[in-house]
Amino acid sequence: MVIVKLTPGLEAKCDAFGERRIEMYAREKERAAYSVDGGEKNLFIQQEGRKAECAACIYFNLGTPLEVLDWSDTPDGGTDLVFKGTRIDVKGTKPGGQYLLWPKGKNKAYRGKAFDVMVLALGLGQKWIMKGWITKTDFWERKLTAGPNHKLTVGTWHVEAGSLNRMITFPGLDTRIRPELIAA
């Protein structure tokens, strides 16, 4: 397993991005319509989501996240990063997270979103691991829907984190350890 460690400066940029994202959702209510359970108002979710994207950018060795990622207030069309022509949607959750999920509020938009694979990043603050990946088609075919007795919000599509493809199998990925990565 490899840990991606964000610098304190990058973490601060992610925190500021999360604050701007909350402000944008407050101003532009139609964009918040895709959110579920107050995610558009949850500073922690917005900040940690950006940190997950930064960690993936570093993991895939795409360059500095400040240059590679879109830091504007405009939500992406589904693609967070592009690695060797593969459009990636990064999904982040806390350490020990059991699911890669697709938020219920975006279910109707799934097919129209522009990405090829989803990558699950587990972490908090500066330390992240890339847990696994799944193609858009495989997620669609294998997804489960959370019911009333599930710990996820009813209607949330998800797959078990343990069923994802291992990151070492990601096409074209150089798995050598670099200084910004920590072998665990």
Secondary structure, 3 states (H helix, E strand, C coil): CEEEECCHHHHHHHHHHHHHHHHHHHHCHHHHCCCCCCHHHCHHHHHHHHHHHHHHHHHCCCCCHHHHCCCCCCCCCCCCEEECCEEEEEEEECCCCCEEEECHHHHHHHHHCCCCEEEEEEEECCEEEEEEEEEHHHHHHHCEECCCCCCCCCCCEEEEHHHCECHHHCCCCCCCCCCCEEEC
